[in-house]
Amino acid sequence: MELALPAEVARTLPEALRARSEQQPDAVAYVFLHDGENPEQTLTYGALDRAARARAAALEAAGLAGGTALLLYPSGLEFVAALLGCMYAGTAGAPVQVPTRRRGMERARRIAEDAGAKTILTTPAVKRELEERFGDLLTGLTLIDTTALPDAPPAGWTPRPPAPDDLALLQYTSGSTGDPKGVEVTHANFRANVAETVALWPVGSDGTVVNWLPLFHDMGLLFGVVLPLFTGVPAYLMAPQAFIRRPARWLEAISRFRGTHAAAPSFAYELCARVAADTVAAGLDLSSWRVAVNGAEPVRWATVRDFTAAYAPAGFRPQAMCPGYGLAENTLKLSGSPADRVPTLLRVDAGALQDGRVVPLTGAAAGDGVPLMGCGAPAPTTRVAVVDPERGREQPPGRVGELWINGPCVARGYHGRPAESAAAFGAVLAGRGADGTWLRTGDLGFVHDGEVFVAGRLKDVVIHQGRNFYPQDIELSAELGDQALRPNCAAAFALDDGSTERLVLLVEADGRALRNGGADALRARVRASVWDRQRLKVDEVVVLRRGALPKTSSGKVQRRLARSRYLDGEFGPVTAAAPRRAAAPEAAPAPEPTPTPAPAPAPAREA
């Protein structure tokens, strides 16, 4: 039996929490798993409502009602209580990653200034750490340990319920394409996004969420906090570090607690596929997993294939893999593959794609095509247009363009940035002013048979000899040149000195990738792999130490930041970098073929 949103009257998260606390006060809402394994903290709806109201009363007393505050919390349930407390008080919280280095604290400081926040809400341990290490960057900021606030609001205190159109939260973008900007998400945006998500991926009375994504990130927040609260199902949360240290913990938690819904970027499924032999042998049972959302970065066909094949013996169904597309400016989800069919694989002609045309391939020719995973159709309430980004005119079918969005999940704009908000959120289709304004996503893609396909970022496209190359395709081609290279740990970008353009490729490597001939041989294998698959010459390959590439909190490579640091000479290669003008890739030794695992039954359907 499917669950409706609470009594169909909960228009905001505080209303949903209040309804749950009255109807099922002793039911478990959230559980935090110590080291990603054993329950350490538990919050029932009743306990969470009391904690949130107590924090709201304290925030009001501190004069923060109607204001803004940074939320700097490690993984744990205090973040959930503080976030709901902010919403009860009418305080726009801005969740931010807890900084561990000075650069991170400088970023948090810039966000505080952008948000107009003078207060940081946090835990005692984080408060102490920030004061000891970054005291000079805290001038003018007040740090509040929310665990030290009263356990209950004053007698007679009642919160002022927010209206649906009130600001619920400032969701700062991950910064993969520029400086972080605060997206103004309303309560109505959250509810609309949950309604669209539940319509696509139903949450039943036996529903259970298992989430390792950071809660300050849009996908972690939506799937780890917002969706469970609106639908009334328990959420088992773990720290991202617990997953990164041992990816099997995520799958073990799904198996143990009978998880039905979980989401992660593509790289997480790749990491899990690499440890499949051990986890499946340990008796893993993934038969309860109905919705495995794959998003936040380009979804790779090889990852879908490998994960599905590896965990079929553990009961994972091919239909459960649900590629999706979304962004913070649309609250989160825009489209997704339904959980009642296998995801769509579309193979297209590479040359045509570089020219901005979509030419599907079938039969024997499909083997040479570019594999693209479908991200499903948008909800009926959301419209998607494929637009020529220069002219603002909708593209005809079969053409690549910028994806524009119109619908109830589109946020209000960027906080305190009217010009940037107007440019991104106020786009008008040429000749179609009556259709209202649209959100420009900055993503290139197309719609085929009603399904959204994403090709790349508009500003990251590499143009070489009049052809468009998407950096993620170049990076994947590089990674296929050596099986020991880590997935999602490469960055491709072009440099133009005014007369010539060079293609630079940064790759992370560890000992396994360097054993076969050292860094020089690895560079040659990478160049040869890119040439074989893209017919594109890489001018420079820089081999970096593991963990050197800058990434967002969701694991996306920050290409522009990587380019900037490269130009500043900040990267320390494992060994000396290759010459600025590299040898022609034709002279490089051919890479060894990548073995293909036996596929699971129907891991994707060919479009």
GIZIVEN-V337586 format. One record per residue. OMEGA is omega in radians with two decimals (none if undefined). D_LAST is the distance of its C-alpha to the last C-alpha in whole Angstrom. Layout:
omega = [OMEGA/OMEGA]
d_last = [D_LAST/D_LAST]
This chain:
omega = [-3.13/3.08/3.00/2.97/-2.95/3.04/-3.11/3.13/-3.12/-3.11/-3.10/3.10/3.06/3.09/3.11/3.13/-3.13/3.14/3.13/-3.09/3.12/-3.05/-3.09/-3.02/-3.07/3.12/-3.12/3.10/-3.08/3.07/3.07/-3.08/3.09/-3.09/3.13/-3.03/-3.00/3.11/-3.14/3.12/3.09/3.06/2.96/3.12/3.14/3.14/3.14/3.13/3.12/-3.13/-3.13/3.14/3.11/3.13/3.11/3.13/3.13/3.12/3.06/3.14/3.13/3.10/-3.08/3.10/-3.12/-3.13/-3.14/3.11/3.02/3.06/-3.14/-3.05/2.94/3.11/-3.11/-3.02/3.09/3.08/-3.11/-3.14/-3.13/3.14/3.11/3.06/3.08/-3.11/3.06/-3.08/-3.07/3.10/3.13/3.12/3.09/-3.14/-3.09/3.10/3.10/-3.10/3.07/3.10/-3.08/3.13/3.11/3.12/3.08/3.09/3.11/3.12/3.11/3.11/3.11/3.13/3.13/-3.12/-3.05/-3.08/3.06/-3.06/3.03/3.06/-3.05/3.12/-3.12/-3.11/3.14/3.13/3.14/-3.12/-3.13/-3.12/-3.11/-3.01/-3.01/-3.07/-3.10/3.14/-3.10/-3.12/3.13/3.13/3.08/3.12/-3.12/3.03/-3.05/3.09/-3.13/3.13/3.13/-3.11/-3.11/3.09/3.11/3.13/3.10/-3.13/3.04/-3.14/3.03/-3.06/3.12/3.05/-3.12/-3.10/3.09/3.10/-3.14/-2.98/2.98/-3.13/-3.11/-3.12/-3.05/3.10/-3.14/-3.11/3.13/3.12/3.12/3.11/-3.11/3.11/-3.13/-3.12/3.13/3.06/3.11/3.08/-3.14/-3.08/3.13/-3.12/3.08/3.14/3.12/-3.13/-3.12/3.09/-3.14/-3.07/-3.02/3.10/-3.09/-3.12/3.08/-3.07/3.08/3.12/3.01/-2.98/3.02/-3.10/3.12/-3.05/3.08/3.13/-3.00/-3.12/3.10/3.14/-3.09/-3.07/-3.09/-3.05/-2.95/-3.13/3.13/-3.09/3.13/-3.06/3.06/3.10/-3.12/3.09/3.06/-3.02/3.05/-3.14/3.09/-3.13/3.13/3.09/-3.07/-3.14/3.12/-3.06/-3.10/-3.14/3.13/-3.12/3.10/3.11/3.08/3.13/-3.04/-3.04/3.07/3.13/3.11/-3.09/3.08/-3.08/3.12/3.00/-3.09/-3.08/-3.14/3.10/3.08/3.11/3.14/3.13/-3.11/-3.11/-3.02/-3.07/-3.12/-3.06/3.12/3.13/-3.12/3.07/3.12/3.11/-3.11/-3.09/3.13/-3.00/-3.08/-3.07/3.08/-3.07/-3.14/-3.08/3.11/3.06/-3.13/3.14/-3.07/3.13/-3.11/3.13/3.09/-3.14/-3.05/-3.13/-3.11/3.13/-3.06/-3.02/3.00/3.10/3.12/3.08/3.12/-3.10/3.12/-3.13/-3.09/3.11/-3.01/3.03/-3.14/3.13/3.10/3.12/-3.06/-3.12/3.05/-3.05/2.92/-2.96/2.96/-3.13/3.12/3.10/-3.12/-3.06/3.12/3.05/3.12/-3.12/-3.07/3.01/3.11/3.08/-3.07/3.12/-3.06/-3.12/3.11/-3.14/3.10/3.09/3.12/3.12/3.13/3.13/-3.14/3.12/3.10/3.09/-3.09/-3.11/-3.08/-3.11/3.14/-3.08/3.07/-3.14/3.12/3.12/3.08/-3.14/3.05/-3.14/3.05/3.05/-3.13/-3.11/-3.11/3.11/3.09/3.06/3.05/-2.86/2.95/-3.01/-3.13/-3.06/-3.12/-3.11/-3.12/-3.11/3.03/3.09/3.12/3.12/3.06/3.09/3.08/3.12/3.07/-3.03/3.02/3.13/-3.03/3.13/-3.13/-3.07/-3.06/-3.09/3.10/-3.07/3.05/-3.12/-3.05/-3.11/3.14/3.10/-3.14/-3.11/-3.06/-3.02/-3.04/-3.12/3.12/3.11/-3.14/3.12/-3.10/-3.13/-3.13/3.14/3.13/-3.10/-3.08/3.02/3.04/-3.06/-3.02/3.12/3.07/3.14/3.12/3.09/-3.14/-3.09/3.09/-3.06/-3.11/3.02/-3.11/-3.10/3.14/3.10/-3.11/-3.03/3.14/-3.07/3.08/3.14/-3.11/-3.14/3.07/3.14/3.12/3.06/3.12/-3.01/-3.13/3.07/3.09/-3.10/3.10/3.11/3.11/-3.11/3.13/3.11/3.13/-3.08/-3.11/3.08/-3.08/3.11/3.09/-3.14/3.06/3.12/3.12/3.09/-3.13/3.07/-3.11/-3.13/3.14/3.13/3.12/3.07/3.13/3.06/-3.13/-3.14/3.08/3.11/3.04/-3.13/3.01/-3.04/-3.10/-3.09/-3.06/-3.05/-3.05/3.06/3.09/-3.04/-3.12/3.12/3.10/3.10/-3.14/3.13/3.14/3.13/-3.12/-3.13/3.11/3.14/-3.11/-3.02/-3.07/-2.98/-3.09/-3.13/3.06/-3.09/-3.11/3.03/3.11/-3.14/-3.06/3.03/3.12/3.11/-3.06/-3.09/3.08/3.14/3.03/-3.13/3.13/3.06/3.12/3.09/3.11/-3.00/-3.10/3.09/3.08/3.11/-3.14/-3.13/3.07/-3.13/3.12/3.12/-3.06/-3.05/3.06/-3.12/3.09/3.00/-3.10/-3.12/3.11/3.09/-3.09/3.06/-3.02/3.07/-3.14/-3.07/-3.13/-3.09/-3.09/3.10/-3.13/3.12/3.06/-3.13/3.10/-3.13/3.13/3.14/3.10/-3.06/2.99/3.13/3.03/3.11/3.07/3.10/3.12/3.13/none]
d_last = [32/30/33/33/34/38/40/37/40/39/38/39/39/43/43/40/42/45/44/43/46/48/46/45/47/47/44/42/40/40/40/41/40/43/41/38/40/43/43/46/46/45/45/45/44/48/49/46/47/51/50/48/51/53/52/51/55/56/53/55/58/57/56/53/52/50/50/47/47/45/44/44/44/43/40/42/43/45/43/41/45/46/43/43/47/46/44/47/49/47/47/44/43/41/40/40/40/43/44/46/47/48/45/44/47/47/43/44/48/46/43/47/48/45/45/48/49/52/52/50/49/49/50/53/52/50/53/55/53/52/56/57/54/54/57/57/54/54/57/57/54/55/54/54/53/52/53/56/56/58/56/57/57/61/62/61/58/55/52/51/48/45/44/40/40/42/41/40/39/39/35/36/33/32/34/31/31/35/38/37/37/38/35/37/35/37/37/35/32/32/32/30/27/28/28/24/24/25/23/20/21/25/28/30/34/33/31/32/31/31/31/32/31/34/35/36/32/30/28/30/33/30/29/32/35/33/31/33/36/35/33/36/35/36/35/36/36/37/38/35/37/37/34/34/37/35/32/32/34/31/30/33/34/31/32/36/35/32/30/27/26/26/24/24/23/21/24/25/23/23/27/27/25/28/30/28/31/34/32/31/34/36/35/32/30/27/27/28/25/23/21/21/20/19/20/23/21/18/16/16/13/16/18/16/16/19/20/18/20/23/24/23/26/27/25/22/20/16/15/18/16/16/15/17/18/22/25/29/29/27/29/26/23/21/17/16/13/15/17/16/13/11/10/6/6/5/8/10/14/16/19/17/16/20/21/19/17/13/12/8/9/9/12/15/14/11/14/16/13/13/11/10/10/9/12/12/14/17/20/22/25/23/22/20/21/19/23/25/27/30/30/29/27/23/21/19/16/14/17/17/20/22/21/23/24/26/27/29/28/29/32/36/36/37/41/44/42/42/41/38/37/37/35/32/32/34/31/32/29/31/32/31/34/34/30/32/32/29/28/27/25/26/22/20/16/14/12/9/8/11/10/12/12/15/16/20/23/25/28/27/25/27/28/29/31/29/25/24/23/22/24/22/20/24/25/22/23/27/26/25/28/30/29/32/31/30/26/26/29/29/30/29/31/33/37/38/42/42/42/40/36/36/33/34/32/34/33/34/36/38/40/37/36/39/41/39/42/42/40/41/39/36/36/36/33/31/31/30/27/26/27/26/22/23/26/28/31/32/36/37/36/37/38/38/40/37/37/38/35/35/32/32/33/29/29/27/29/31/31/34/36/35/36/39/41/40/42/45/45/44/42/44/42/43/45/46/43/42/43/42/41/39/39/37/34/34/37/36/35/32/30/30/26/25/25/21/22/21/18/18/17/13/13/9/6/4/0]
